[in-house]
Amino acid sequence: MNLPRVYGMSSSGNCYKVRLLLEQLQTKYEWIELDVRTGVTRQPEFLGKNPNGRVPALEYEPGRYLAESDAILVYLAEGSAFWPQQRLERAKVLQWMFFEQYSHEPYIAVARFICTMLPAQDARRVELPRLHERGYQALAVMERHLAPVRFFVGDAYSIADIALYAYTHAAADGGFDLQRFPAVRAWIARVESQPRFLPMPAAP
């Protein structure tokens, strides 16, 4: 039997999402570690797997690939408790996953990248004030939503929670203060208490 194969960087939140779901699904898989800082994902061999040159990439059948972390989550979660059966709840899961990729990850994840992977004198640090402004806006949206509920959709743990947890729990790496968001912090603790939870490795 061919196992699904994931090409990813362990400390990347987008890659971690996929690994966490696979662990919680108890799905056997093969992990291929790639350090994107070396430029390996821009080489022809990897571009044949994902022309966009980014990780993660899932080889779901030999020679057949799926890219984009949230698309991979939906594919893997099909038929499981992590992907709701009810039509509207599925749409709400996607709503939060689109929010994560459009209004959350571009600010919280990028701030983390600048603070942990670039030199202290790097010119990109001038981006941090804007990234913090927009990232705090996203965290405030999450705080308001989570104040009366346990999870993002239907009060049940789903891939919406996995998608948003990945970079939210590591937001301090990018200079964000989560003490301002008690509902978000309580939700983080609930995610971490889920069966077969796997921590994300620290940024290099």
Phi and psi in degrees as a GROMACS rama.xvg file:
@    title "Ramachandran Plot"
@    xaxis  label "Phi"
@    yaxis  label "Psi"
@TYPE xy
-85.2296  124.663  ASN-2
-81.0634  146.825  LEU-3
-59.7771  144.523  PRO-4
-121.606  130.314  ARG-5
-112.727  125.984  VAL-6
-97.5474  118.043  TYR-7
-162.562  173.174  GLY-8
-114.183  119.574  MET-9
-57.762  -34.0419  SER-10
-86.0279  -0.792269  SER-11
-81.4352  129.54  SER-12
-61.6534  -38.4623  GLY-13
-64.4378  -36.1201  ASN-14
-75.4787  -38.1904  CYS-15
-60.0907  -37.9149  TYR-16
-50.8087  -48.2247  LYS-17
-65.7953  -43.7399  VAL-18
-65.0499  -41.5974  ARG-19
-61.6006  -45.2436  LEU-20
-63.324  -43.367  LEU-21
-58.701  -42.2099  LEU-22
-64.1831  -43.1276  GLU-23
-74.644  -23.738  GLN-24
-79.463  -12.328  LEU-25
58.9546  40.5136  GLN-26
-94.1041  128.492  THR-27
-71.9832  139.881  LYS-28
-155.637  167.264  TYR-29
-113.323  133.045  GLU-30
-107.945  125.439  TRP-31
-109.445  108.551  ILE-32
-78.3808  128.422  GLU-33
-128.779  134.842  LEU-34
-97.5845  104.03  ASP-35
-63.7982  -19.2928  VAL-36
-68.3786  -17.1569  ARG-37
-84.3413  -8.2515  THR-38
84.977  7.94251  GLY-39
-63.2481  -30.429  VAL-40
-78.3613  -3.86472  THR-41
-102.391  4.44613  ARG-42
-86.6428  153.416  GLN-43
-53.5161  -37.2585  PRO-44
-60.5988  -43.9604  GLU-45
-77.6412  -35.1031  PHE-46
-62.0552  -21.5904  LEU-47
-70.433  -20.099  GLY-48
-90.7916  -42.3688  LYS-49
-142.047  104.693  ASN-50
-59.9604  -17.7814  PRO-51
-80.7867  -7.91089  ASN-52
66.3517  34.6454  GLY-53
-129.505  155.159  ARG-54
-106.119  153.701  VAL-55
-83.2735  160.459  PRO-56
-133.195  134.596  ALA-57
-106.29  123.125  LEU-58
-93.4059  95.0252  GLU-59
-83.8397  -22.9647  TYR-60
-141.163  156.438  GLU-61
-53.3663  119.786  PRO-62
79.5625  5.93494  GLY-63
-122.501  130.628  ARG-64
-127.895  151.313  TYR-65
-131.995  131.113  LEU-66
-113.268  177.722  ALA-67
73.9354  115.558  GLU-68
-56.3439  -43.3703  SER-69
-73.5955  -32.3422  ASP-70
-64.1402  -39.0377  ALA-71
-64.2344  -40.837  ILE-72
-59.353  -45.6779  LEU-73
-62.3489  -43.6316  VAL-74
-60.6903  -47.2693  TYR-75
-71.0366  -32.0492  LEU-76
-81.2386  -11.92  ALA-77
-51.8026  128.777  GLU-78
81.6574  4.24355  GLY-79
-112.892  173.17  SER-80
-69.9703  -12.9997  ALA-81
-79.4389  -10.5144  PHE-82
-126.477  108.618  TRP-83
-58.441  152.7  PRO-84
-81.7004  -29.4429  GLN-85
-79.6545  136.781  GLN-86
-57.9922  -49.4827  ARG-87
-64.8783  -38.7031  LEU-88
-66.4205  -35.5118  GLU-89
-61.778  -42.6354  ARG-90
-63.1946  -36.8848  ALA-91
-69.0226  -36.1757  LYS-92
-59.2983  -46.6893  VAL-93
-63.7901  -37.7631  LEU-94
-55.0048  -46.3811  GLN-95
-73.0792  -30.8659  TRP-96
-70.7605  -35.5477  MET-97
-67.8951  -39.9503  PHE-98
-57.7442  -44.0818  PHE-99
-59.8423  -43.8161  GLU-100
-78.4111  -26.7295  GLN-101
-99.5937  -38.9069  TYR-102
-113.122  -6.46301  SER-103
-121.116  -64.3361  HIS-104
-58.9652  -39.7273  GLU-105
-62.8965  -16.7018  PRO-106
-109.036  -51.5804  TYR-107
-71.4277  -43.0373  ILE-108
-70.2483  -39.4491  ALA-109
-68.2424  -39.14  VAL-110
-61.2616  -40.3028  ALA-111
-62.4536  -43.7141  ARG-112
-60.0392  -47.0374  PHE-113
-62.8658  -42.9825  ILE-114
-75.473  -28.272  CYS-115
-106.761  -21.347  THR-116
-118.963  -6.32489  MET-117
-113.792  152.403  LEU-118
-60.7931  153.892  PRO-119
-59.5585  -25.6591  ALA-120
-95.1726  6.17303  GLN-121
-61.8092  140.793  ASP-122
-63.6046  -22.1544  ALA-123
-70.2745  -10.0627  ARG-124
-65.372  -17.6544  ARG-125
-67.1448  -16.3571  VAL-126
-76.7443  -17.1014  GLU-127
-60.7727  -42.3588  LEU-128
-57.1765  -42.8381  PRO-129
-68.3666  -41.2149  ARG-130
-61.5559  -40.7926  LEU-131
-65.9413  -41.9009  HIS-132
-58.2097  -49.6286  GLU-133
-72.686  -35.6858  ARG-134
-65.2131  -40.8804  GLY-135
-65.0589  -33.2928  TYR-136
-61.2692  -43.5451  GLN-137
-64.5306  -43.288  ALA-138
-63.2519  -34.8381  LEU-139
-67.0597  -38.1596  ALA-140
-61.227  -45.148  VAL-141
-62.4686  -42.2089  MET-142
-60.0026  -45.728  GLU-143
-63.41  -40.2006  ARG-144
-69.5882  -39.6844  HIS-145
-81.9877  -16.7375  LEU-146
-52.9314  -42.189  ALA-147
-99.2329  0.617058  PRO-148
-131.237  164.089  VAL-149
-88.8576  -36.3771  ARG-150
-136.098  176.359  PHE-151
-73.5216  -32.9381  PHE-152
-134.884  127.32  VAL-153
60.6766  19.4203  GLY-154
55.5395  29.3332  ASP-155
-132.304  141.519  ALA-156
-63.3211  129.499  TYR-157
-145.286  -178.718  SER-158
-67.4156  -16.3412  ILE-159
-63.393  -40.8382  ALA-160
-67.889  -41.7382  ASP-161
-61.0144  -45.5193  ILE-162
-60.0712  -43.3621  ALA-163
-82.1493  -27.5344  LEU-164
-64.6165  -38.7816  TYR-165
-50.1145  -53.3145  ALA-166
-94.1032  -23.0325  TYR-167
-63.9578  -44.6744  THR-168
-68.0425  -20.2008  HIS-169
-103.841  15.9297  ALA-170
-61.3261  -30.0043  ALA-171
-60.8463  -27.445  ALA-172
-59.075  -27.4397  ASP-173
-100.033  9.91443  GLY-174
93.5147  12.632  GLY-175
-89.5107  143.125  PHE-176
-102.568  103.208  ASP-177
-77.8114  -7.78549  LEU-178
-61.4448  -20.1601  GLN-179
-77.2441  -5.77087  ARG-180
-130.972  76.9225  PHE-181
-62.8719  -36.1888  PRO-182
-67.927  -37.6606  ALA-183
-64.7411  -43.4255  VAL-184
-65.3283  -37.4581  ARG-185
-66.4638  -38.0783  ALA-186
-64.8546  -41.7441  TRP-187
-56.0584  -45.0233  ILE-188
-62.4339  -37.8029  ALA-189
-66.6979  -40.4703  ARG-190
-60.7022  -44.1564  VAL-191
-70.6267  -13.0909  GLU-192
-93.937  1.63954  SER-193
-70.9687  150.726  GLN-194
-57.894  140.971  PRO-195
60.8366  29.3575  ARG-196
-64.2554  139.006  PHE-197
-123.633  120.08  LEU-198
-65.5966  154.863  PRO-199
-87.4864  133.882  MET-200
-59.6926  150.628  PRO-201
-65.73  154.42  ALA-202
-62.5346  145.275  ALA-203
